[in-house]
Amino acid sequence: MGAKTIFGVGVDAGSNRTRVAVLEVTGDLVRLAGYGETRSEGWKRSRIADARAVAESIRAAVREAERSAQIPVVSAVLGAGGAAVGCEYSSRGCEDDYRRKLTQADVNLVIERAAHVQLGEDRMLLHLCLREFSVDGRRGYRDPRGQSGVSLQAHVSLITFSTREHDTLVGAANQAGLVVEETVYEPVAAAYACLRAEHRRGGVMLVDIGAESADLVVYMGDSLVRASSLELGGARFTEDTADGLNITLVDAEAVKLQYGSAVRDPEAARSLIELPAPPGRQPRTIPREELAFILECRAEQLFRWVRRELLRICPEGRLYGGVVLCGGASRLPGMCDVAEAVVGLDAYLGLPAGIRGWPPALNDPAWTTVAGLAMYSARLKQRERERRRSLFSRIFG
């Protein structure tokens, strides 16, 4: 009997664009079945200002994905990120009176204890990420089962989210006709789509730069050790361009996309660009280097924050996997160059990998997160199928 097909659906409801991806998974084969995209409405500074408008954006993108995939979409994994995200750390353990071999029950107990921490008001647990275990005070164990010891301790990272924002986001998806299978921190999903296991083991940072915020995760030795968010994204680059060049936001976005670069080029000093002008006014020309200077200043600020986050968990500032950039704002030319100069690590764009039928038009870091969300959805369905099969075999086997 051939492997049964599973459809995984991801929804990335960003503050600028809403994207949906549908993956068809048969055994080990992952194929893009369909996708949809629309302009987002109802967001302000990475928070939901109008849930009904967000729901309409999700509904429009889902309809496009349904037409593309030729299947109905009823449930999905939903991305979450932005200023509502936080990260905390917890260590809890258990101790016995005698030395014994540690079991799965001991592991379950210390993880459960580590998860039960007092969160602040309007905070909920989005992800519990195991960092390592300690056996009799010795750290560094990934799987302590079978080890002999008196005490066991679990060290975990807790990614938290605003309960209010989470409920509003899930409610908007429900209004759009979707059952939310799970909510996933967007850089975690992006990492799922573009990072291999060896990248995580060597240490790697992924930065998802969207329209209104930059979200990051740091992996070291297979463990997620840091998650953080900054309200600084592509929209801020556009606002700087509008302010610095005295043009409208619409014109600033067009100028940024056509001529922008996060790195000043000596050749740009001799290159002129023509700025849009109001009706009845003559267009102005400026050196292209002037635009690059504005964008470079903001990019340096962004990556100084990235550098500070890195030093919080890695004082020597070294990750062998470097810095991976995702999100629509990472497409600005020169962003990887600024990241390398400021953070001091190799930087490159993270693109979805391992998906057959992924069109060249979507070979874009803006689509990495939604690809990871769809892959996550498929994995959830596979695990549920395996659980049911195991239950069936225990009852009727």
Secondary structure as UniProt FT lines:
FT   STRAND          5..13
FT   STRAND          17..26
FT   TURN            27..28
FT   STRAND          29..39
FT   STRAND          43..44
FT   TURN            45..46
FT   STRAND          47..48
FT   HELIX           51..69
FT   STRAND          75..80
FT   TURN            83..84
FT   STRAND          85..101
FT   HELIX           104..115
FT   TURN            121..122
FT   STRAND          123..135
FT   TURN            136..137
FT   STRAND          138..141
FT   TURN            145..146
FT   STRAND          148..162
FT   HELIX           163..175
FT   TURN            176..177
FT   STRAND          179..185
FT   HELIX           186..194
FT   HELIX           197..202
FT   STRAND          204..209
FT   STRAND          214..220
FT   TURN            221..222
FT   STRAND          223..230
FT   HELIX           234..245
FT   HELIX           249..259
FT   HELIX           266..270
FT   STRAND          272..275
FT   TURN            279..280
FT   STRAND          284..287
FT   HELIX           288..313
FT   TURN            315..316
FT   TURN            320..321
FT   STRAND          323..326
FT   HELIX           328..331
FT   TURN            333..334
FT   HELIX           335..343
FT   STRAND          347..349
FT   HELIX           360..362
FT   HELIX           365..367
FT   HELIX           368..396
//
